[in-house]
Amino acid sequence: MHIAIIGGGFAGLTAAHELRAAGQQVTVFEAGPQLGGLAAGFKAPGWDWALEKFYHHIFQTDKAIIGLAKTIGAGEMLFFNQQTTAFLCPEHGAHPVSIPGILTFPHLPLIDRLRYGLTLAQFKLRRDWQRLEQTTAERHLRRWSGDRAYKQYWEPLLVGKFGPYAGEVNAAWIWARIKTRSFKLGYFKGGFQAFADALGSYIERQGATIHLAQPVQRVERADDGTWTVDAGGAPRRFDRVIVASAPGVLTKLVPSLPRDYTARMTALKSMGAVVMVVALRQQLLTNGVYWYMPPKEHFPYLALVEHTNMISPQHYGGDRLIYCGDYLPADHRYFTMPDEDVKQEWLSALPQVNRDFHPGWIKQSWLFRERYAQPVVPVDHSRNVPSLRTPLDGLYFASLAHVYPWDRGTNFAVELGQRVAREVLEQEARGENKEQRTEI
Ligand SMILES: Cc1cc2nc3c(=O)[nH]c(=O)nc-3n(C[C@H](O)[C@H](O)[C@H](O)COP(=O)(O)OP(=O)(O)OC[C@H]3O[C@@H](n4cnc5c(N)ncnc54)[C@H](O)[C@@H]3O)c2cc1C
């Protein structure tokens, strides 16, 4: 078969790798100028390593991406170290998110701290998420941790990540985050961009074709069961097509999808992300904290991440790099405001985390926005998760919306790429695509 893959993020690249390894002909179309999708990076002059536009790390438990790195001979690019994540509360300062950190937090009654610890332990030990998805995270967490601990620890996370949908999110989502995550964090030498490039080169050496800066405009099914992929007015024929991108991309590219299916894809709720990267002349979080979760009522964003408290600034010409990031509904004003206005609002909060901060520390800043960044997972979400096969024979779909109950991430994008490739191959082996393909 000749298979077109639309999307050069980790799901699309992994699917390409698997299909090529199975002897299929593969062509990847990526709209952007580089591979990596949401994990892609950029380099400022003087930096040796690329930096992700949106903060990224992996966990020791991320078996699929670690396995893939080893398979393509890039295992030594990956390294892990221990980092501190902390709540930032204006009255009480920074408090590490760890069992000892929370159990010694002095501003919450002991009973609440114990109940919080018990909730974490419960999630770590529990295996069944199916019952958890039948209730909201809020209801479950209030019951287990109590109202005060919910307000202190859980609510900021849910509201920060899901904004107006926080009350709808199911308890399996929070279980999945606690269940799978290690304390040690992993990163790739050269950044995730270097790993995406290594994967792309490997796939090309295996014989796949990758087209960068080629946004596909239309995907159409011919009467003989083959598919036409049109990227820039040069239609090409394929036996199968995998759209490894957002639901909105699929429905736009394939107008021949049945209306009720398109309506179901359009109804899937999600959040966008806005992230500002700032290169500083000095360290901001001098206590070495990597990841701060400031309270949203006092802060204009959800996360403040000092990347160079995890990765040495020597890889970035000595620059200290921070991220300020938030998840927001796609119609939020930050998606249409001029970059400079968003930056001004966000930069004005930095003295709250370091009183010595001075605007003169800023060397450069960048703003990145993505309207489809985080699916919202309401109660009984399993019935909303799309299938890898679309209603049209030979057309497959793999997106963040397919990752469930786990929270989306590069590891799960790799796993998804493996799953969709397997689906294509198994369906072919079973002879389930009705039309015979023609020679191409
Ligand atoms: C703020 C933020 C923080 C994150 N932090 C982490 C983290 O710490 N660790 C982690 O593992 N993951 C993290 N993630 C998630 C991770 O980036 C994603 O889960 C993963 O990259 C998804 O890969 P994908 O291939 O499924 O999709 P994508 O990366 O979205 O890839 C889809 C690709 O399709 C392309 N495309 C779109 N339209 C077309 C078209 N018409 N033609 C051709 N190509 C097209 C896009 O350009 C894109 O490259 C984070 C994401 C965000 C937004």
The ligand as an ORCA input file, in Angstrom:
! r2SCAN-3c Opt
* xyz 0 1
  C       1.235     23.735     26.546
  C       1.525     22.283     26.260
  C       2.372     21.583     27.081
  C       2.631     20.237     26.836
  N       3.498     19.588     27.660
  C       3.825     18.307     27.380
  C       4.818     17.649     28.164
  O       5.391     18.206     29.095
  N       5.135     16.369     27.839
  C       4.532     15.715     26.800
  O       4.896     14.576     26.542
  N       3.584     16.316     26.047
  C       3.203     17.584     26.331
  N       2.271     18.215     25.564
  C       1.459     17.423     24.620
  C       2.196     16.983     23.387
  O       2.842     18.070     22.756
  C       1.170     16.374     22.428
  O       0.397     15.410     23.109
  C       1.825     15.683     21.243
  O       2.855     16.466     20.710
  C       0.736     15.416     20.201
  O       1.287     14.878     19.033
  P       0.356     14.570     17.782
  O       1.233     14.066     16.720
  O      -0.780     13.724     18.228
  O      -0.304     15.956     17.382
  P       0.370     17.316     16.947
  O       1.649     17.503     17.638
  O      -0.696     18.360     17.131
  O       0.670     17.121     15.387
  C      -0.269     17.400     14.380
  C       0.479     17.919     13.192
  O      -0.448     18.092     12.112
  C       0.001     19.181     11.346
  N      -1.075     19.652     10.461
  C      -2.208     20.323     10.801
  N      -2.942     20.580      9.705
  C      -2.277     20.048      8.643
  C      -2.528     20.006      7.243
  N      -3.626     20.550      6.706
  N      -1.620     19.405      6.451
  C      -0.495     18.843      6.952
  N      -0.213     18.870      8.293
  C      -1.095     19.455      9.124
  C       0.403     20.196     12.411
  O       1.232     21.204     11.869
  C       1.112     19.295     13.419
  O       2.489     19.224     13.165
  C       2.015     19.572     25.746
  C       1.186     20.302     24.891
  C       0.933     21.640     25.134
  C       0.048     22.405     24.208
*
